[in-house]
Amino acid sequence: MRIPFKYINGQLIILIFILALCACNSKKEELPLIPPVTSPLSKEYVGYGVITSSFTHITAEPAEDSSSLGYLRRGSLVMVLRRQLIKNSDGFTSWVQIEDIQRGWLREDVMDIYDSQEQARTASESMSR
């Protein structure tokens, strides 16, 4: 018994139409995105930074002309609380808010950032001061 091609072609078109219609009508319930506790999005800090330049000053605000709060030297270890991009005449500069003895701001390009304090401490100890 042979089934005519027109019959198969018509059934195929109807089947595709029904599948497309079902896919369009399915309403997905939107759930809020809640990161797991172990996610980097849920940490209270970005990581730990190790100063790579000879000396750098900590500023009160993320700007070159902001008042200085102190200085850090090569190999110093700090907790990085957050990152912020600041627009300037040359484009954008990435700044990080740190906590050392006090909170302040550093340009991100004066440090390397690590996930854990142990990694940062190892990197700091391997630097020749």
Secondary structure, DSSP 8 states (H G I E B T S, - for coil): ----HHHHHHHHHHHHHHHHHHHHH-----------TTSGGG-SS-EEEEE-SSEEEEESSSSTTS-EEEEEETT-EEEEEEEEEEEETTEEEEEEEEESSSEEEEEGGGEEEESSHHHHHHHHHHS--
